[in-house]
Amino acid sequence: MTREIGPALAAVLAVFGILIAPLVQPAWLLSLLVILFSGVLLLIKGTRYVSISIIVTALLYGLGLLSLAVFASTLAIIVLGEFAFRATGGKPRSYIAYIVSGILGALAAMAYLGVFSPLTVLIGALVAVFLRAALVGREDALMIEALGVAMAQQLFFEIGYSIDLQSLLLAAVIALVFGYLSYHFRAADLSGLFSGAIIGLLLIVFADVRWFFIMLVFFILGSGATKFKYREKNDLGVAQSHGGVRGYLNVFANGLVATVGAVLYGITGHPACIALFLGSVASAAADTVASEIGVMGGRPYLITTLERVSPGTNGGVTLLGEAVGLGAAAFVSLTAWALGVADPWIAVIGMIAGFVGTNVDSVVGATLENRGVFGNAGTNLIATLGGGICAAGLALLL
């Protein structure tokens, strides 16, 4: 019974905190009151980390790191979302209940405070379910969720980027449908679903849907290359684990730099941001295709010494891999040109940067990754960053 009463009491406390928030000043006083009430929840079984998440949020507000609107929105998303998730059984479909209740609660909290920032709320809800999925099984997950949601919302609240509600809803639908299909067809797990949805949303909101389509081209190329002769690669011991299902580390490693480029473009409109985006996506596509198909091109050479190494060795390259990697970079760049995102020069730069990026991946793999300094995700991130910076630098020079 206490497992059912605890989350309900936490939800009541969150609503109470939101209602009195504009009436209690200064901020540290409200923070102290919320922390004291949350201390009572610590005594109830099953509410320890719900209580801690409220306390963490209140501390951030009391220290002046959160605006009042973000404080209230974070409380609504974390506490009401978690209550809905548990009440619906904690199954995969329960994430829908989390998102809906969290968004409605946060919008209501902001409306009560006279603020309307749907983008901030939507980002907060997606970050919450992403962290909920990525941290499943961890007792301190709610505490980390509270920090992540609060900081993400505060960032976008301060950016103050405006988009009409209809466009935002369309972007959310496209991003979530893409994430769901990736999960349904076993191209991504739950954490990959929500991290992909966050990236898709940001691409569409800060740039436009064409940028999302370019990222989609990479995703299709990468998934197809992963499935290419999967049984043979599995027999050789070089196939992707879990049947090629991507998690959040893979999604962010390949899409984070591109997302930064899109956000910067939305804020500044500078063409170098297009090059940064395209160079990183082309690098991700080239690296994935080169790795998945190139491994079938015979015994590879280590890129740093040109010694023969076993298939699947970090830093090993084959002629086939280099060729298909260049082809993937070219295909992504031509898509960007065809969609009108990049002019011909930027498209050429993207192709060059993609080829550079996949070889940066090989060099880092042969040196740092083989020594255990980085994992595969870290190497991929450096490769996409290298390709993106290469493209942006070339764009600035021309």
C-alpha positions in Angstrom: 0.0 0.0 0.0 2.8 2.4 0.9 4.3 1.9 -2.6 1.0 3.3 -4.0 0.5 6.1 -1.4 4.1 7.4 -1.6 4.1 8.5 -5.3 0.6 10.0 -4.8 1.8 12.0 -1.8 4.8 13.2 -3.9 2.5 14.4 -6.6 0.4 16.3 -4.0 3.5 17.9 -2.6 4.6 18.9 -6.1 1.3 20.5 -6.9 1.3 22.3 -3.5 4.8 23.6 -4.2 3.8 24.9 -7.6 0.6 26.6 -6.2 2.5 28.5 -3.4 5.6 29.2 -5.6 4.6 32.7 -6.7 3.4 33.6 -3.2 6.6 32.7 -1.3 9.7 35.0 -1.8 12.6 35.0 -1.7 13.4 31.8 -3.7 15.5 30.3 -0.9 12.5 30.4 1.5 10.3 28.4 -0.9 13.2 26.0 -1.5 13.5 25.5 2.3 9.8 24.8 2.7 9.8 22.3 -0.1 12.9 20.5 1.2 11.3 20.3 4.7 8.1 18.8 3.4 10.1 16.4 1.1 11.9 15.2 4.2 8.7 13.6 5.4 8.4 11.6 2.2 11.8 10.1 3.0 10.1 8.2 5.8 7.7 6.5 3.4 8.8 3.3 1.8 9.3 3.5 -2.0 9.6 7.3 -2.1 13.2 7.9 -1.2 14.4 8.9 -4.6 11.2 10.7 -5.5 11.8 12.8 -2.4 15.5 13.4 -3.3 14.5 14.5 -6.9 12.2 17.1 -5.4 14.9 18.2 -3.0 17.5 18.5 -5.8 15.1 20.6 -7.9 14.3 22.9 -4.9 18.0 23.4 -4.1 18.7 24.4 -7.7 15.8 27.0 -7.5 16.9 28.2 -4.1 20.5 28.8 -5.4 19.2 30.9 -8.3 20.1 28.3 -11.0 16.5 27.8 -12.1 13.8 30.3 -13.0 10.5 30.0 -11.2 8.8 28.7 -14.4 11.5 26.0 -14.9 11.4 25.0 -11.3 7.6 24.4 -11.4 7.8 22.7 -14.8 10.5 20.3 -13.6 8.5 19.4 -10.5 5.5 18.7 -12.7 7.3 16.6 -15.2 9.4 14.5 -12.8 6.8 13.9 -10.1 3.6 13.7 -12.1 5.3 11.8 -14.9 6.8 9.3 -12.5 3.4 8.9 -10.8 1.7 8.1 -14.1 4.5 5.7 -15.1 4.2 3.7 -11.9 0.4 3.8 -12.0 0.3 2.3 -15.5 2.5 -0.6 -14.5 6.0 0.6 -15.5 5.9 -1.1 -18.9 7.2 0.3 -22.2 3.8 1.8 -23.0 3.9 3.6 -19.6 6.3 6.0 -21.2 3.4 7.4 -23.1 1.6 8.1 -19.8 4.8 9.7 -18.5 5.1 12.0 -21.5 1.5 13.0 -21.6 1.0 13.6 -17.8 4.4 15.4 -17.6 3.7 17.7 -20.5 0.1 18.6 -19.4 1.3 19.1 -15.8 4.2 21.3 -16.8 2.1 23.4 -19.2 -0.5 23.9 -16.5 2.2 24.9 -14.0 3.7 27.5 -16.5 0.2 28.8 -17.4 -0.5 29.3 -13.6 2.7 31.4 -13.5 1.8 33.4 -16.6 4.5 31.7 -18.8 4.0 29.9 -22.1 7.1 28.0 -23.3 6.0 24.8 -25.0 9.4 24.0 -26.5 11.0 24.1 -23.0 8.3 21.8 -21.7 8.6 19.3 -24.6 12.4 19.2 -24.3 12.0 18.6 -20.6 9.6 15.7 -21.0 11.7 14.0 -23.7 14.8 14.3 -21.6 12.9 12.9 -18.7 11.8 9.7 -20.5 15.2 9.3 -22.1 16.9 9.3 -18.8 14.2 7.1 -17.4 14.9 4.5 -20.1 18.7 4.9 -20.1 19.0 4.6 -16.3 16.6 1.8 -15.8 17.6 -0.4 -12.8 19.5 2.4 -11.0 18.2 3.5 -7.7 19.4 7.1 -8.1 17.7 7.4 -11.6 15.1 10.0 -10.4 17.8 12.2 -8.9 19.7 12.3 -12.2 16.4 12.8 -14.1 15.6 15.9 -12.0 19.1 17.4 -12.7 18.9 16.6 -16.4 15.4 17.9 -16.9 16.0 21.1 -14.9 19.3 21.9 -16.7 17.9 21.1 -20.1 14.8 23.2 -19.6 16.7 26.1 -18.1 19.0 26.1 -21.2 16.2 26.3 -23.7 14.2 28.7 -21.6 17.1 31.1 -21.6 17.7 30.6 -25.3 14.1 31.8 -25.8 13.9 30.4 -29.3 10.4 30.9 -30.7 8.4 28.6 -32.9 4.7 28.5 -33.6 2.7 25.8 -31.8 1.6 24.0 -35.0 5.1 23.6 -36.3 6.3 22.4 -32.9 3.5 19.8 -32.7 4.3 18.6 -36.2 8.0 18.3 -35.3 7.2 16.4 -32.2 5.0 13.9 -34.1 7.6 13.3 -36.8 10.4 12.8 -34.2 8.4 10.5 -32.0 7.0 8.4 -34.9 10.6 8.1 -36.2 11.8 7.0 -32.8 8.9 4.5 -32.4 9.5 2.9 -35.8 13.2 2.6 -35.0 12.2 0.8 -31.8 9.5 -1.3 -33.5 11.8 -2.6 -36.2 14.6 -3.3 -33.6 17.0 -0.6 -35.0 17.1 1.1 -31.6 16.2 0.3 -27.9 14.1 2.5 -25.7 16.9 4.8 -24.8 17.8 5.0 -28.6 14.1 5.8 -29.3 14.0 8.8 -27.0 17.5 10.1 -27.7 16.7 9.9 -31.4 13.4 11.7 -30.9 15.3 14.5 -29.1 17.7 14.9 -31.9 15.0 14.8 -34.5 12.9 17.4 -32.7 15.9 19.8 -32.4 16.8 19.4 -36.1 13.3 20.2 -37.2 12.7 23.0 -34.7 16.0 24.9 -35.1 16.5 24.2 -38.9 13.7 22.4 -40.7 12.4 19.0 -41.7 14.9 18.7 -44.6 17.8 18.5 -42.1 15.9 15.7 -40.4 15.6 13.9 -43.7 19.4 14.1 -44.2 19.9 12.5 -40.8 17.3 9.9 -41.8 19.4 9.1 -44.8 22.4 8.4 -42.6 20.2 6.2 -40.3 18.9 4.2 -43.3 22.4 3.8 -44.7 23.8 2.8 -41.3 21.0 0.3 -40.6 21.3 -1.3 -44.0 25.1 -1.6 -43.7 24.7 -3.2 -40.3 22.3 -5.8 -41.7 24.5 -6.5 -44.7 25.8 -10.1 -44.5 25.1 -10.0 -40.7 25.3 -13.8 -40.3 28.7 -13.8 -42.0 30.0 -11.0 -39.8 28.6 -12.7 -36.8 30.4 -15.9 -37.6 33.6 -13.8 -37.9 32.9 -12.2 -34.5 32.8 -8.7 -36.0 29.0 -8.1 -36.1 27.3 -5.4 -34.0 26.1 -6.7 -30.7 22.4 -7.1 -29.9 21.6 -7.6 -33.6 22.6 -4.1 -34.5 20.1 -2.5 -32.1 21.4 1.0 -31.2 21.3 2.6 -27.8 21.6 6.2 -26.7 25.4 6.2 -26.7 25.5 5.3 -30.4 22.8 7.8 -31.2 24.5 10.7 -29.4 28.0 9.7 -30.6 26.8 10.0 -34.2 24.2 12.8 -33.9 25.4 15.2 -31.2 27.7 17.3 -33.4 25.1 17.5 -36.2 22.5 18.6 -33.7 24.8 21.4 -32.4 25.3 22.5 -35.9 21.5 22.7 -36.5 20.8 24.6 -33.3 23.6 27.1 -34.0 22.2 27.5 -37.5 18.8 28.3 -36.1 20.2 30.9 -33.8 22.8 32.5 -36.1 21.9 31.5 -39.6 25.6 31.2 -40.5 26.4 29.0 -43.5 29.4 27.4 -41.7 26.8 25.8 -39.4 25.4 24.0 -42.4 28.9 22.7 -43.2 29.4 21.6 -39.6 26.1 19.7 -39.7 26.7 18.1 -43.1 30.4 17.2 -42.4 29.5 15.4 -39.2 26.5 13.5 -40.7 28.6 12.5 -43.7 31.4 11.3 -41.4 28.9 9.2 -39.4 27.5 7.7 -42.5 31.0 7.1 -44.0 32.3 5.5 -40.8 29.4 3.3 -40.3 29.2 2.0 -43.8 33.0 1.6 -44.1 33.1 -0.4 -40.8 30.1 -2.6 -41.6 30.8 -3.3 -45.3 34.6 -2.8 -45.3 35.1 -5.6 -42.8 34.0 -8.0 -45.6 36.7 -6.7 -47.9 39.5 -9.1 -46.8 42.2 -8.8 -44.2 42.6 -5.1 -43.3 45.7 -2.9 -42.8 46.2 -1.0 -39.6 45.9 2.7 -40.7 48.9 3.9 -38.6 51.5 1.2 -39.6 49.9 -0.5 -42.7 50.5 -3.8 -40.9 48.0 -6.6 -41.6 45.6 -7.1 -38.8 42.6 -9.3 -38.1 39.1 -8.2 -39.3 37.4 -6.1 -36.8 40.6 -4.6 -35.3 40.1 -1.0 -34.3 41.9 1.1 -36.9 41.9 -1.6 -39.6 41.0 -0.3 -43.1 40.4 -2.0 -46.4 40.1 -0.7 -49.9 36.5 -1.7 -50.0 35.8 0.1 -46.8 37.4 3.3 -48.0 35.5 3.2 -51.3 32.1 2.6 -49.7 32.8 5.2 -47.0 33.5 7.8 -49.6 30.3 6.7 -51.5 28.2 7.1 -48.3 29.6 10.6 -47.6 28.9 11.5 -51.2 25.3 10.2 -51.0 24.6 12.2 -47.9 26.1 15.3 -49.3 24.2 15.0 -52.6 21.0 14.5 -50.6 21.7 17.8 -48.8 22.3 19.5 -52.2 19.1 18.0 -53.7 17.0 19.1 -50.8 18.4 22.7 -51.0 20.1 22.6 -47.6 23.6 22.8 -49.1 24.9 24.6 -52.2 27.2 22.6 -54.5 30.4 23.8 -52.8 29.1 22.9 -49.3 28.1 19.5 -50.7 31.6 18.9 -52.0 33.0 20.0 -48.7 30.7 17.6 -46.9 31.9 14.7 -49.1 35.5 15.5 -48.4 34.8 16.0 -44.6 33.0 12.7 -44.5 36.0 10.9 -45.9 38.3 12.7 -43.5 36.0 11.9 -40.6 35.9 8.1 -41.2 39.8 8.1 -41.3 40.0 10.1 -38.1 37.9 7.3 -36.6 40.4 4.8 -37.8 43.4 6.7 -36.5 41.7 7.2 -33.1 40.7 3.6 -33.0 44.2 2.4 -33.8 45.8 4.5 -31.1 43.6 5.7 -28.3 40.7 3.1 -28.5 43.1 0.2 -28.7 44.7 1.4 -25.5 41.4 1.6 -23.7 41.3 5.4 -23.6 38.0 5.6 -25.5 35.2 3.2 -26.2 33.6 2.9 -29.6 31.1 5.7 -28.8 33.9 8.1 -27.9 35.8 7.3 -31.0 32.6 7.9 -33.1 32.1 11.2 -31.4 35.6 12.4 -32.2 35.2 11.3 -35.8 32.0 13.2 -36.3 33.5 16.2 -34.5 36.6 16.0 -36.8 34.5 15.8 -39.9 32.3 18.6 -38.8 35.1 20.9 -37.9 36.9 20.1 -41.1 33.8 21.0 -43.1 33.1 24.2 -41.2 36.8 25.3 -41.5 36.8 24.7 -45.3 33.5 26.6 -45.6 35.0 29.6 -43.7 38.1 29.6 -46.0 36.1 29.6 -49.2 
